[in-house]
Amino acid sequence: MPAPVLSVKNLTVEFSIKSGTVPVIDDLSFDLEVGKTLSLVGESGCGKSMTALAIMGLIPSPPGHIASGSIILAGEDLVQASDSRLREIRGNEISMVFQEPMTSLNPVYTIGEQIGETLRRHQGLTRQQARKEAIKLLDAVRIPLAKQRVKDYPHQLSGGMRQRVMIAIALACQPKILLADEPTTALDVTVQAEIFDLMQELRKEKETAIILITHDMGSVAEMAERVIVMYAGRKIEEGMVDDILVRPGHPYTRGLIACVPHLQKNVSSDRPFLKEVPGMVPPLSHFGFEGCMFA
């Protein structure tokens, strides 16, 4: 079996709150294989995005810090890496597509300048060289009229186009790993399908490993080979997507799957009520308690 491109072992991230210190990620472990897609799934506050921030070295401090564990990339523990080393890795070996492209893109710079910044920083290209590469990247993410669009500002693009620009920035240096945090939030279903198709195509061409962060089991089924279900900072279930969808072991996983709406065979018949996961996520002050947090 080939060595994983990323190995997270016993990762615990703690935050300081009024009542003390709590683990927002509690003893999380997983491996990510080259050219594969792993999905982290769960509702808001379960620790999905915090896991991505920990991998990127972007945990806000204070109030947060990595309390224990390791994040191994090509034999190097990123938990022990210096800030300067992490800046070399971010955008180069590991990139991230953030949830909201309108707030992630700088409104006062053209998209060509923003793509070019990554190329100049990590590959030492001149402005002219970076602009040519930016046009190629816009073509690669299927933005029409790339030579004209490279001069546009974010507000001149649709939501789907802005998300494609974010993917172009993330893939500019051909990273080993792409972290995609809810990459299709607020996009309509047709654009969502196009973004997913694009990510799958680029993954196959570049053998980039992807961590897809989502709350949507439909997205998991479409994109990922393996899935980790998280709840209240903990991994509660992990396995191959096909196995988890057919035979979920944890009641929370079964609840997430049951929440996915299905088209009815007879549209004229009464539709059943949409299902919901019972109960509420425990408050942050309860994170870290022994036993099942979902019970």
C-alpha positions in Angstrom: 0.0 0.0 0.0 1.5 3.4 -1.0 2.4 5.9 1.7 -0.3 8.5 2.4 0.4 12.0 1.2 -1.0 13.3 4.5 -1.3 11.6 7.8 -3.1 13.1 10.8 -2.5 11.3 14.1 -4.3 12.0 17.4 -4.9 15.6 16.6 -6.4 17.7 19.4 -7.1 21.4 19.0 -8.1 23.3 22.2 -9.9 26.7 22.6 -10.0 28.8 25.7 -13.4 29.8 26.8 -14.8 31.4 30.0 -15.3 28.1 31.7 -11.8 26.7 30.8 -10.1 24.9 27.9 -12.2 22.7 25.6 -11.2 20.4 22.7 -12.9 21.6 19.5 -11.1 18.7 17.8 -10.7 15.6 20.0 -8.1 13.0 19.1 -8.7 12.9 15.3 -6.7 10.5 13.1 -6.9 9.8 9.4 -4.7 9.2 6.3 -5.2 10.8 2.9 -3.9 8.9 -0.2 -2.5 10.4 -3.4 -5.1 11.3 -5.9 -8.0 10.3 -3.7 -10.9 12.3 -2.1 -11.7 12.1 1.6 -14.8 13.9 2.8 -15.3 15.3 6.3 -19.0 15.5 6.9 -21.2 16.8 9.8 -23.3 19.8 10.8 -22.0 23.2 11.7 -19.7 23.3 14.7 -18.5 19.7 14.4 -14.9 20.6 13.7 -14.7 20.1 9.9 -13.4 23.5 9.0 -11.2 23.7 12.2 -9.5 20.5 11.0 -8.7 22.2 7.7 -7.4 25.3 9.5 -5.2 23.1 11.6 -3.7 21.4 8.6 -3.0 24.8 7.0 -1.5 26.2 10.2 -4.2 28.8 10.5 -5.7 28.1 13.9 -6.5 31.6 15.4 -4.3 32.0 18.4 -5.5 33.1 20.9 -7.9 31.5 21.7 -6.9 28.3 19.9 -3.9 26.1 19.7 -2.9 22.5 18.7 -2.6 20.7 22.1 -1.3 17.4 20.8 -1.0 15.1 17.8 0.8 15.4 14.5 0.1 16.4 10.9 2.7 14.6 8.6 3.2 15.9 5.1 6.0 14.0 3.1 7.7 13.1 6.4 7.5 16.6 7.9 5.4 17.3 11.0 3.5 20.5 10.3 2.6 21.0 13.9 6.3 21.5 14.6 7.0 23.7 11.6 7.9 27.4 11.9 5.6 30.1 10.7 8.0 30.9 7.8 8.0 27.2 6.7 4.2 27.1 6.9 4.0 30.1 4.6 6.2 28.2 2.1 3.8 25.3 2.2 0.5 27.2 2.1 -0.6 27.7 -1.5 2.3 25.6 -2.8 2.1 22.1 -1.4 -1.3 22.5 0.3 -4.0 24.8 -0.9 -7.5 25.7 0.2 -10.7 26.7 -1.5 -12.6 28.7 1.1 -16.4 28.7 1.6 -17.3 32.1 0.4 -15.4 33.4 -2.7 -16.8 36.9 -2.5 -15.2 37.5 0.9 -12.1 35.4 0.1 -11.2 37.4 -3.0 -9.8 40.9 -2.6 -12.2 43.4 -4.2 -9.5 45.9 -5.2 -7.3 43.6 -7.2 -8.1 42.0 -10.6 -8.4 38.2 -10.6 -5.3 38.0 -12.7 -3.3 39.9 -10.1 -4.6 37.6 -7.4 -3.7 34.4 -9.2 -0.4 35.9 -10.2 0.5 36.7 -6.6 0.6 33.0 -5.7 2.8 32.3 -8.7 5.2 35.1 -8.0 5.5 34.2 -4.3 6.1 30.5 -4.7 7.6 30.1 -8.2 9.4 33.4 -8.6 7.7 34.4 -11.9 7.7 37.9 -13.2 4.5 39.8 -13.5 4.3 39.1 -17.3 5.0 35.4 -16.8 2.4 35.2 -14.0 -0.2 36.9 -16.1 0.3 34.3 -18.9 0.0 31.5 -16.4 -3.1 33.1 -14.9 -4.8 33.0 -18.3 -3.9 29.3 -18.7 -5.3 28.6 -15.3 -8.6 30.4 -16.1 -8.8 28.3 -19.3 -8.2 25.2 -17.2 -11.1 26.0 -14.9 -13.3 26.6 -17.9 -13.8 30.4 -17.6 -14.6 31.7 -21.1 -12.7 34.6 -22.7 -9.8 34.1 -20.2 -7.7 36.9 -21.8 -10.4 39.4 -21.1 -11.6 38.0 -17.8 -8.1 38.2 -16.3 -8.5 41.9 -16.1 -11.9 41.7 -14.3 -12.5 42.4 -10.6 -14.4 39.9 -8.4 -17.6 41.9 -8.4 -17.8 41.6 -12.2 -18.1 37.8 -12.0 -20.9 35.5 -11.0 -20.8 33.3 -7.9 -19.8 30.2 -10.0 -17.1 32.2 -11.8 -15.7 33.5 -8.6 -15.5 29.9 -7.2 -13.7 28.8 -10.3 -11.2 31.7 -9.7 -10.7 30.4 -6.2 -10.0 26.9 -7.6 -7.5 28.4 -10.1 -5.7 30.2 -7.3 -5.6 27.0 -5.2 -4.2 24.9 -8.1 -1.8 27.5 -9.4 1.3 25.8 -8.0 0.0 22.2 -8.5 -0.4 21.4 -4.8 -0.3 17.8 -3.4 -3.4 18.5 -1.4 -6.5 20.6 -2.0 -8.8 21.4 0.9 -12.3 22.4 -0.3 -14.4 23.9 2.4 -18.1 23.8 1.3 -16.9 24.8 -2.2 -20.5 25.0 -3.7 -22.2 27.0 -0.9 -24.8 29.4 -2.3 -24.4 28.1 -5.8 -27.3 26.7 -7.7 -27.4 23.0 -8.4 -26.3 23.2 -12.1 -23.2 25.3 -11.1 -22.6 23.0 -8.2 -22.4 20.0 -10.6 -20.0 21.9 -12.9 -17.7 22.7 -10.0 -17.7 19.1 -8.8 -17.0 17.9 -12.4 -14.1 20.4 -12.6 -12.6 19.2 -9.3 -12.9 15.6 -10.3 -11.2 16.3 -13.7 -8.4 18.2 -12.1 -7.9 15.5 -9.5 -7.5 12.9 -12.2 -5.1 15.0 -14.3 -2.9 16.2 -11.5 -3.3 13.4 -9.0 -4.1 16.0 -6.4 -5.6 14.6 -3.2 -8.7 16.4 -2.0 -10.3 16.8 1.4 -13.9 17.8 0.8 -15.6 19.5 3.8 -19.4 19.4 3.6 -22.7 18.8 5.5 -24.3 17.3 2.4 -24.3 13.5 2.0 -25.3 13.9 -1.6 -22.0 15.8 -2.3 -20.1 13.0 -0.4 -21.7 10.3 -2.6 -20.7 12.2 -5.8 -17.2 13.2 -4.9 -15.5 11.0 -2.3 -14.1 7.5 -1.9 -13.8 7.7 1.8 -15.8 9.6 4.4 -15.3 10.7 8.0 -18.4 11.6 10.0 -17.8 14.2 12.7 -19.9 15.3 15.7 -18.9 17.7 18.5 -15.3 17.6 17.5 -14.9 13.9 17.3 -14.8 11.3 14.5 -17.7 9.0 15.1 -17.5 6.9 11.9 -15.1 6.3 9.0 -15.2 4.1 6.0 -15.7 3.8 2.3 -18.5 6.0 1.0 -20.5 3.2 -0.6 -20.3 1.1 2.7 -21.3 4.0 4.9 -24.2 5.1 2.7 -25.6 1.5 2.6 -24.8 0.3 6.1 -24.2 3.3 8.4 -23.2 2.2 11.8 -23.8 5.2 14.0 -27.3 6.7 14.6 -26.0 10.2 13.8 -24.8 9.0 10.4 -28.1 7.3 9.8 -29.8 10.6 10.7 -27.7 12.6 8.2 -28.5 10.2 5.4 -32.2 10.3 6.3 -32.2 14.1 6.0 -31.4 14.0 2.3 -34.6 14.8 0.4 -35.6 12.3 -2.3 -37.8 12.8 -5.4 -41.0 10.8 -5.0 -42.0 8.3 -7.7 -45.5 9.7 -7.8 -45.4 13.5 -7.6 -49.1 13.7 -7.1 -49.1 11.7 -3.9 -48.6 13.3 -0.5 -44.9 13.8 0.3 -43.6 12.7 3.7 -42.2 15.4 6.0 -38.5 16.1 5.7 -36.6 14.3 8.4 -34.3 15.9 10.9 -31.6 14.7 13.2 -33.1 14.7 16.7 -31.7 16.8 19.6 -29.2 19.6 19.6 -25.4 19.7 19.4 -24.0 20.1 22.9 -22.6 23.5 23.9 -18.9 24.1 23.5 -18.4 23.8 27.3 -19.5 20.2 27.1 -16.9 19.2 24.4 -14.4 16.6 25.6 -16.8 14.8 28.0 -16.3 11.0 28.2 -18.8 8.8 26.4 -20.8 9.4 23.2 -21.5 13.1 22.7 -24.6 12.2 20.6 -26.2 10.1 23.3 
